[in-house]
């Protein structure tokens, strides 16, 4: 499906203004960033770059698109002809999918002509916002579960079929072991897994017959759903009976049971005792039922006994948003880069001007990330010793030594040509797992996480202060 017109109408209208003003060669710089961590957490995990690349590589305004835009009787034929030949010819830098990222730092930057840069805004934001919120939600679930295996079961509550497929994919990148979503498995090579439904139990004359039928046709991976009627007094005894009367005599073992209702902590501990007493020490226990970080943390605190979890709604249909934004930070004029700033009555919406780089400091001894630094693009990479200064409360400082430093924004497109080779989904998953290990446990806490340092270089901080001061003076003069 051609999604090139997945853009807001005002982007096309603004492009028309630029075209008729003779500004098609005007170069602009944009930053994509977010202002606060989602889910009341201490971090986000970037996602969506893979689909951004797909969107740009398949960017193609067809005759059908032009015919539709012509119906508005708003745009000149010259502009429509210009759009017909529009391609992305700019530069794009981004942090790779699966990277821990933090508020108010550029996670994607664009340099392009004014019409290209605006036209792709909606697709960039949509893909980054969705990919990041799902990957972050999944990673928080995994962290709450102390990295116990998580199966993603959210397809039926996803936001549209395409949205659910993408959510299942990002859950796998975050570290989930697989998904129930078969289309995602086929499309992206994600492991597909599942157990059985209550309906399969209810449609049989009794639970034992349902379990026996399931076991006969799925003997190698027989996981039985034991909570349809009475988990401890009926469900688990029937599962054990099938294991002893059919699976074991035929050379198989009961692989697992799933509990999907009730007091999961209590039931899991009792289930483990009953299974062990029956000699089924190797039978695994899976828990599910609208699990989120808080419920999983409670299970851990109550010493629930389980081997894996099935999580759906709170990954694939997470009840939060990221709120990523895409803002102009500089323009080119007569060969010079001119920083731009947006002020607001709401101070959190005042952007940081200028073309930037993003560096991350890693402690050489522990390997932990100790802070991020946003600099102007011409500044040299920090070396030896560096003092991080809070961009708002400047008395808050942290001097770091003995560090490695990494430039986080990698080139994806240069002059419209893709220069980044997207890792396959399994490589992205492993990258995400390894990168997450570099984040301090205090920042990964589910509740009351520590704030990660994201600071501005001295030069950038002074530039921002000066531009705020200058713009306030202009505004004051205009009001007089």
Buried (B, 14 or more C-beta within 10 A) or exposed (E): EEBBBEBEEEBBEBBBEBBEEEBBEBBBBBBBBBBEBBBEBBBBBBBBBBBBBBBBEEBEBEEEBBEEBEEEEEBEEEBBEBBBEBEBEBBBBBBBBBBBBBBBBBBBBBBBBBBBBBBBBBBBBBBBBBBBBBBBBBBBBBBBBEEBBBBBBBBEBBBEEEBBBBBBBBBBBBBBBBBBBBBBBEBBEBEBBBBBEBEBBEEBEEBBEBBBBBBEEBBEEBBBBBBBBBBBEBBBBBBBBBBBEBBBEEEBBBBBBBBBBBEBBEBBBBBBEBBEEBEBEEBBBBBBBEBBBEBBBBBBEEEBBBBBBBBBBBBBBBEEEBBBBBBBBBBBEEEEBEBBBBBEEEEEEBBBBBBBBBBBBBBEEEEBBBBBBBBBBEBEEBEEEBEBBBBEEEEEEBEBEEBEBBEBBEEBBBEBEBEBEBBEBBEBBBBBBEBBEBBBEEBBBBEEBEEBBBBBBEEBBEBBEEBBEEBEEEEEEEEE
